[in-house]
Amino acid sequence: MSFITRALHFSLLLVIFCLVSMGCVHREAYPIKPQCSPVPAELTTPIPSPLKGIAICEVSLKGIRIPFHLAVLLKQPASMRIEMLPLIGPPDLILAVKDEEEQLYLPLKGVFYVSKGTIVSRLIGFPISKDELVAYLTGRVPGYLSSYCVKEEISDEGILYDVLTERDDLHFSFWRDKKSKFLTGLVRYDGEKRPLYVVTFSDFRSLGSYVIPFTVSVSDRRGRLFKLSYEELEWVHNDVDDAFIMKIPSGVNPIEVEDGNLPIPTDFGELMHLE
């Protein structure tokens, strides 16, 4: 190739480069993603052992407030047993959850419900899955958020994290105390970026090498409140998996719960679903 030919080729490439740079030639546009970092591992790592305790629970709506005692057994990622304790006698309500199986037993009424994923959210009155609830009650964010990254913003009030995701139904923000780094709050939004519910964490206490919030509150824009405060809490070091599955009592026919259809004949359920 002669010098003149090489010069013409070079000049042509230069012209094309200039046209592209000036926007005269169409280029594929790629979105510029904001800088992000992983969700802090200590907020999504499961607790090392199950937790059991006694708690005071308060539910309220439209000025009506009902407190009661609960016995609680939790194991991440998605196992729990919760019993509503009366002053005397057997529990008024027993909720047992293990993986996809959910059971609700009302001993005094002889009613036994089973479900694959409806009971928990219907019972507490918030769109919260079983793994989310267990995470919140142990002072953590849902474990599946470890698959996403967060945009971090530091202010005088604390450290704010916005979870970056392209899913319309998965928008979270959470914040930590600037000094202690404890998780102090979380907001989940709906597809229109309106808050679905707000979770607050307080009264932090040490359990061995872990710090657990002894008070967890969930509220929404309609004024619903679910507040749980542990009176006692301790680690369980033996196998408790059998506690998360109840045997159906003799003579009781289980009722299969379909999505959105859970007629809970208790004050707790009736209160949380008042409109």
Secondary structure, DSSP 8 states (H G I E B T S, - for coil): --HHHHHHHHHHHHHHHHHHHTTSS-----------EE--HHHHS--SS-EEEEEEEEEEETTEEEEEEEEEEEETTTEEEEEEE-SSSS-SEEEEEETTEEEEEETTTTEEEEESSSHHHHHHTSS--HHHHHHHHTT---GGGGGSEEEEEE-SS-EEEEEE-S-TT-EEEEEE-TTT--EEEEEEE-TTS-EEEEEEEEEEEEETTEEEEEEEEEE-TT--EEEEEEEEEEE--S--GGGGS----TT---EE-BTTB----SHHHHHHT--
